[in-house]
Amino acid sequence: FGEAVALDGGYALIGEPGRSVGGYDNRGTVYGVRVSASGVQGALTAMTDPQGEADDLLGTALAISDAGDGPRWMIGSPLATANGNPGQGVVLMGSGTAANPFPGPLRVDLGQGLQQAFFGSALSARDGVLVVGADGQAIGSEHRHGAVYSYSNPADHGAAPQLVLAPDGGADEHFGTSIAHNARMLVVGVPSRNEQGIPSAGTVYVYLRQQDGTWAFDGK
């Protein structure tokens, strides 16, 4: 309990990825809770993946953003099997209200035949935008290239995310291992990239938010 935590405004998430659920070891559970300067307000809301399996470790990555009218949040399960593909990864996304901050989440996966993409290994939530890293995803023939997905409205089941890639990325670089964003900038960590002849020196890519809400590469 407490292996991962996320906090913003009056809301928090607490991860317990090693918890057994329904007879499945290490299936994982995450708890949502209201918080204030005086401490925890009310009971914890337990959340699990209804399609989860053993060793999914739901809750290894968490992100939450207080949007004023309620929280927007994500729960990562990067080891989960999705569409028959081990390790493709799953993210539970929620868009709550002040009255019901932690409703039943939307289960999101890549919907593709991608094994070991580790979708949900890194998460960032801010200003109603949810960004997800999939640092093991193959791009074409380049294995473990990595990718990032940006969701502007997680409550809209039909909303397609923006796929964000490194313009000069390659295999085994793990683009999207770490991510963070605010209203105008997205930064993506690529720890395994070779730079200036130094193996795995690592780098960070910077993207700027455009008027249409998409991210455009700015530099590194």
C-alpha positions, 0 to 999 in steps of 0.5 A, spaced: 500 500 500 502 506 497 507 504 492 505 510 488 501 516 490 498 522 486 495 528 489 492 535 486 488 540 489 483 536 494 484 529 491 489 523 491 490 517 489 494 511 492 496 505 489 497 498 492 499 494 485 501 488 489 494 486 492 490 480 490 483 481 487 478 475 486 484 470 487 489 473 482 495 475 486 498 482 484 492 484 480 492 491 484 488 496 487 488 503 487 484 508 492 481 515 491 480 519 496 478 527 498 483 530 502 484 537 505 489 541 510 485 537 516 487 530 513 483 525 509 475 527 508 471 521 508 472 513 506 477 511 500 474 509 494 477 502 491 478 501 484 480 495 480 481 493 473 474 489 472 478 485 466 485 484 470 489 478 471 494 476 476 501 480 476 498 486 472 500 490 478 495 495 477 497 502 480 504 502 479 503 509 475 498 514 477 496 521 475 491 526 477 489 533 476 483 537 480 479 541 474 475 545 479 469 541 477 472 535 479 478 530 478 481 527 472 485 521 473 489 515 470 491 509 473 497 505 469 497 497 468 503 497 464 504 489 464 496 488 463 494 483 457 490 487 452 487 484 446 491 477 447 497 481 447 502 480 453 504 487 456 501 491 451 498 495 457 492 498 460 490 505 463 484 506 467 481 513 466 476 517 470 473 524 469 469 525 476 465 531 479 465 534 486 459 530 488 462 523 485 470 524 484 471 517 482 466 514 478 467 507 474 473 508 470 474 508 462 478 502 460 483 504 455 488 500 451 492 501 444 487 497 440 492 494 436 497 487 436 502 490 440 506 486 445 510 489 451 508 496 449 508 497 456 502 503 455 501 506 462 508 506 464 508 513 465 502 518 466 501 526 466 495 529 468 494 537 467 489 542 465 484 536 463 489 533 458 491 526 460 498 524 457 500 516 457 507 513 455 508 507 452 516 506 452 516 499 450 512 500 443 515 498 437 514 503 431 515 499 424 521 495 425 524 499 431 523 495 437 522 499 444 522 505 440 517 508 445 511 512 444 506 517 447 499 518 447 495 525 449 488 525 450 484 531 450 477 528 453 478 522 456 470 522 458 469 521 450 469 514 448 470 516 441 476 521 442 482 519 438 489 521 442 494 524 439 500 520 437 507 523 439 513 520 437 521 522 437 522 525 430 529 522 430 528 516 434 530 509 434 530 502 436 531 501 444 531 508 446 524 507 450 521 514 448 516 516 454 519 512 460 518 519 463 513 525 461 510 531 464 506 537 461 503 543 463 498 548 459 503 549 454 509 544 454 510 537 454 517 534 456 518 526 454 524 523 457 528 518 453 534 515 458 536 510 453 538 514 447 545 515 445 547 522 444 554 525 442 557 518 441 555 516 449 551 510 449 545 511 453 546 518 455 539 520 454 535 526 452 529 530 453 524 532 448 520 538 448 513 539 445 509 546 445 501 546 445 498 549 439 492 553 438 488 546 435 490 543 442 496 538 439 503 538 441 509 540 436 516 538 437 520 544 439 527 541 441 531 537 445 
